Amino acid sequence: MSSQGNDTSSANAPPHDDRESIPRLLITPPSLTPTSILPPSISQPTLAVNLENVSNGIIKAIDYSNSTPDQLLSSGPKLSVVSSESSEYGVRSPISQEEYENLTDHFTDEYDDNDNTEDNEELQNLISDIIRYEHSHSINLDHNNKLMSESSYLDFNIFPNHDSITDELEYYNKYIKLSKTNNEEEFHDKLKHFFIFSMAGKPIYSFNGADELVMGYAGILTTIISTFEENINEEIKSITVGDNLKIVAINRNPLVLVSISSISYELMSFSKNDVGLEIPDDTEQEIKDTDNDHTLRNNQDLILINQLNTLYNYLLSILSKPVIEKNFMNRMNYDLRRILTSLDFDNIDALCMRLSYGLPITEEIENNLLDTSSFDFFISELLDSSIQSIKITNTTRTRLNKILLASKKLKVKQQQISSTETGSTAGTISSYFPSVGGSTLVEEKFLGDDLLFSLLATSHNNKILSYMKPKNHSLSNDDLKLLLNVIHSSQNSLDYTEDLWIPLCLPNFNPNGFLYVFVKQINLSDYFKSGIVVQPLTIILISSNKNSFYQMQEISNYIIYMIIKDEAVLNTLAQELINSSRLSIIKDINVPSIKHFIYKSKKCNQFIMNDLIHFNNDRSMNSLLQLVYFYSVLHNTKAVKIKSRLKSTYNQSTSSNNQTSSSSSFQNKKLTYAKWTLQDNSVTGFMLADNEYEFYCLSNSSIKSNDLINHSLKIIKWCEKNQKRLFFGSGVVF
Amino acid sequence: MSGRKKTLLKVIILGDSGVGKTSLMQQFVNSKFSHQYKATIGADFLTKEITIDNNKQVSLQIWDTAGQERFQSLGVAFYRGADCCVLCYDVTNEKSLNNLTSWKDEFLVQSNVTNPQDFPFIIIGNKIDVDENKKIPSLQKKLQNITSNQLGGLNYPVFETSAKEGVNVEAAFEVIAKMALQQEELNDANGHDVSDDYNDAINIHLESEPSNCAC
């Protein structure tokens, strides 16, 4: 493939040089109407397709007029690794009656095989057109048997690389790693900057650079932003410098947050790259796009704005809105750093790194088995604050939900509260009696009167097992993400004796006050004599009363007791946790050749993905950065809408309400296909979405198009069947 | 990370064009002086850390503004949240001395400070290195008039400096820092205590009490 050669002649951006490019100001009124980005004509629907070979920025359009399906486009042999592994794990364990019932719950007419085949065919045709086009324009890639692990993130032109550094670590140290020194050159090398300062221009936080360095920039940026507002009466949103640099600001008076980025996947603006594509006989296609996030995603600054909002929410979560405002009231010269601690600055550093690169802040970045919670966070942010769950059987989840529910209804005699405060766990458990059995004693009191939300999550990667909420309140995904992030950063991962009590403001729930979060870890391994190693769990109890620490502690003791008391139950839970801690496509879904996938259920805004070790056989910085890039492109590229056979059926039947529900899942079906081609290696990315789900996957490019589609559909089907196991849904309600 | 406990002070330098605001700042921050005059466009930002009273670390964020009329529209952003304001004049330019009052007024209008009578200002007369005969005739008397006699006058500490020779510059900025710090401490003492706010409890109304659904 001549992708490298094409680089020079292609529409690639000119070398990064701020002085040569004319800064463009993008001014949008505060109301944020992305009018300029809407397609020129609403009445003429077009399918936009983006078939970019992203590594060199070439955009290709498909000519549909004389295409015929070509199912075997890539004639290269499948990777031997894949086929051998697939036979090894080919046999699935038989399912129990219980599991079977869970599965059949989800079988509805719309998923029957017949539908699927036709659906499949349609996709086949579409994608093979895309692929056939690619091949006619590229040199044969058949000898492609190289492992992906041999490619470097630097090969994909994700980041500007003017001095052509080939060493991954060297590049990281120079351009990515955060540095707080007073060295101006080092500061300017960094690809990403975050600033938080007051409206007076006093710096509060900077991702890079020492105070002395940052103070001037804070002044300049404040001046630009507020001059703009005063004189033109518009809120400045972003400044684009050439194609390679963007400055985005949000004004959260009295605070201003600014991000500066020259990371390719954060600057993506598909409105520029899109090629309009007319599909024949498509005259009556419905173009009313009710898909909310689609219109939002049209806003090309959204990625950076979301990041800034996440940082702002962090500040709110530890300070709350009134505290920030009152400190600045009548004295705009206030220095907010006075009420922030060094832990807060460390947390914001970690957040910035997660938001930008999905990488942890660690000195051991060369480690090949990095902690992936930062990557999890990145994907969650990318998928509109989707929350990651862990796969357990519905039976187990229901059992855990019941425990949380029972703990809410715990009663104790009033005087017992004080007497058990100092008692040991084992001694007090016998004194509990859930209220279910009837309540005649007048001294009795609900232990969990102030308990609002309970969560059970895995400790290391904060995947949620079980969730309890009140009838008329719930936590937004943003709040949940924030909560888990704060807990993650304050937990001492090995200490199972400590009880944390954290006052926390959850901005979407209520930005004006605090909730009180009790956190305790349980090391399940402690309860096995056989030395089974199970990942620890975290109990999170959220109370509205700051004086309820001891009650929450009691409740957590009860929850632990309920989890461990029945050996069989404990064994099942442990086994399920072990099995699902590293989800594998080959082993769990029995699908070879797709290396990594993400499935997001739109209904509950939760997602699941397989262990990323299957992508490159490691969890290295190199693999993480590649995945971050591939998924960002797949997610942010405008997808091709599929004119489904069922779409017309749907249109005809919209008047009759009976039909709409059964075909609803075929609305807004769209796909994106992307291929990153290197000289000796390439990666295929595929996204498929409709109203129910978003599915993303990555594979080696030697995959045949029909395999890509078949395997993707198989994974999707597996996820649909296992909905109740994969997602905790909306939780249990008291 | 060590910078956290340092006090950060925003200092605004105002005065007519050409009185030497940028030179003062350059002399203070970088101990440099340039004979060439280059008008400041908009504003310039410099940072300097000093230690006062032997142990207090202070970071001065100095906002050097343009004295020229056409840049005065830069407005609120410059003045907002300032901790101290330095009013500069040129000892050889009587007009710059007379304009001090209007600079002060401009500042108070734009910055919207809560207690204008307590806000820390200082006055710097620059270019004392020039020949005596070039200076404003009977300067001290005129200065006196401005600082004390006028209604709502500029009764603030006055420093005579030479940015060119570095005379008195450091001393002036040290006083600036001290005054701003004092003001800051006064503000803190004046009951800006927000610790109570951390107790803001949220009133949660649960539709159904748990006792009702235990059936």
Boltz contact constraints between the chains, C-beta under 6 A:
constraints:
  - contact:
      token1: [A, 199]
      token2: [B, 80]
      max_distance: 6.0
  - contact:
      token1: [A, 200]
      token2: [B, 10]
      max_distance: 6.0
  - contact:
      token1: [A, 200]
      token2: [B, 80]
      max_distance: 6.0
  - contact:
      token1: [A, 200]
      token2: [B, 81]
      max_distance: 6.0
  - contact:
      token1: [A, 202]
      token2: [B, 8]
      max_distance: 6.0
  - contact:
      token1: [A, 202]
      token2: [B, 10]
      max_distance: 6.0
  - contact:
      token1: [A, 211]
      token2: [B, 3]
      max_distance: 6.0
  - contact:
      token1: [A, 212]
      token2: [B, 47]
      max_distance: 6.0
  - contact:
      token1: [A, 215]
      token2: [B, 47]
      max_distance: 6.0
  - contact:
      token1: [A, 215]
      token2: [B, 61]
      max_distance: 6.0
  - contact:
      token1: [A, 216]
      token2: [B, 45]
      max_distance: 6.0
  - contact:
      token1: [A, 219]
      token2: [B, 45]
      max_distance: 6.0
  - contact:
      token1: [A, 222]
      token2: [B, 77]
      max_distance: 6.0
  - contact:
      token1: [A, 223]
      token2: [B, 77]
      max_distance: 6.0
  - contact:
      token1: [A, 226]
      token2: [B, 77]
      max_distance: 6.0
  - contact:
      token1: [A, 227]
      token2: [B, 77]
      max_distance: 6.0
  - contact:
      token1: [A, 230]
      token2: [B, 75]
      max_distance: 6.0
  - contact:
      token1: [A, 230]
      token2: [B, 76]
      max_distance: 6.0
  - contact:
      token1: [A, 322]
      token2: [B, 197]
      max_distance: 6.0
  - contact:
      token1: [A, 323]
      token2: [B, 194]
      max_distance: 6.0
  - contact:
      token1: [A, 323]
      token2: [B, 197]
      max_distance: 6.0
  - contact:
      token1: [A, 326]
      token2: [B, 194]
      max_distance: 6.0
  - contact:
      token1: [A, 327]
      token2: [B, 194]
      max_distance: 6.0
  - contact:
      token1: [A, 330]
      token2: [B, 114]
      max_distance: 6.0
  - contact:
      token1: [A, 331]
      token2: [B, 187]
      max_distance: 6.0
  - contact:
      token1: [A, 332]
      token2: [B, 80]
      max_distance: 6.0
  - contact:
      token1: [A, 332]
      token2: [B, 81]
      max_distance: 6.0
  - contact:
      token1: [A, 333]
      token2: [B, 10]
      max_distance: 6.0
  - contact:
      token1: [A, 333]
      token2: [B, 81]
      max_distance: 6.0
  - contact:
      token1: [A, 333]
      token2: [B, 83]
      max_distance: 6.0
  - contact:
      token1: [A, 335]
      token2: [B, 8]
      max_distance: 6.0
  - contact:
      token1: [A, 337]
      token2: [B, 4]
      max_distance: 6.0
  - contact:
      token1: [A, 409]
      token2: [B, 210]
      max_distance: 6.0
  - contact:
      token1: [A, 409]
      token2: [B, 214]
      max_distance: 6.0
  - contact:
      token1: [A, 435]
      token2: [B, 214]
      max_distance: 6.0
  - contact:
      token1: [A, 446]
      token2: [B, 210]
      max_distance: 6.0
  - contact:
      token1: [A, 470]
      token2: [B, 206]
      max_distance: 6.0
  - contact:
      token1: [A, 471]
      token2: [B, 207]
      max_distance: 6.0
  - contact:
      token1: [A, 472]
      token2: [B, 207]
      max_distance: 6.0
  - contact:
      token1: [A, 510]
      token2: [B, 202]
      max_distance: 6.0
  - contact:
      token1: [A, 513]
      token2: [B, 200]
      max_distance: 6.0
  - contact:
      token1: [A, 513]
      token2: [B, 202]
      max_distance: 6.0
  - contact:
      token1: [A, 544]
      token2: [B, 202]
      max_distance: 6.0
  - contact:
      token1: [A, 544]
      token2: [B, 204]
      max_distance: 6.0
